[in-house]
Amino acid sequence: MEATSVECRCGAVKLQISSKPVAQFYCHCADCQAVTGGAYVPLALYPSDTVTVIEGNPTTWTYKTLPRTRCSICGTILFGEPPGMGFRGVSGYLLPTGIFKPDFHVHCQHAAMPVQDDLPHFKGLPASFGGTDEMVSW
């Protein structure tokens, strides 16, 4: 697989991603909403060791329990890294056009409003990520 490069909005921090995503989804959790100010966030999940900072000096901070890494100049959130899981969730907004292809929505019990699309909408998490596979119906 050819590596994918992404960068923050100002270009000061560059990441290299050397694998295909494990999953791509929209997260509606209250933490993502609080940190981004959005109703939900597009995330592409990769093994941690395949997402590396190749340029710049990002800053990592933790809101509640999830460490997030951002550009220390423009503030662009680059990725989050759930403790102990071995994954980095890269912001889908940073991926090149056509690369982000979501498979489902998670934490829909916190959704600001219903989202109508053809993807599965999990109340919490799918079973493959430790959840129950319980769905919401809009």
Buried (B, 14 or more C-beta within 10 A) or exposed (E): EEEBEBBBEEEBBBBBBBEEBBBBBBBBBEBBBEBBEBBBBBBBBBBEEBBEBEEBEBEEEEEEEBBBBBBBBEEBBBBBBBEEEEBBBBBBBBBEEEBBEBEBBBBBBBBEEEBEEEEBBBBBBBEEBEBEEEBBEE
